[in-house]
Amino acid sequence: MARNNKLLLMKKGDASGQPLAGALEYGELAINYHTSSKKVYFKDSGDNVRELIDSVQVQTKADTAQSNAIADATALAIALG
């Protein structure tokens, strides 16, 4: 017999960011749908609240890291002559 399970999410619509670890159960998901937050959070087994980010945020972080690495390499090359 098939079981119907319902997935419930904690949800917020304000800009305050991630929930506190005490507000989440292990593996529970919390979503903040505010324009400035837009993240999904979960609590891991170490009582840490972690966040899932979307592909746009991943690309932005990758672009920033690449720009920083290029700037650091340029500065090092100038310093070494």
Secondary structure, 3 states (H helix, E strand, C coil): CCCCCCCCCEEECCCCCCCCHHHCCECCEEEECCCCCCEEEEECCCCCEEEECCHHHHHHHHHHHHHHHHHHHHHHHHHHC
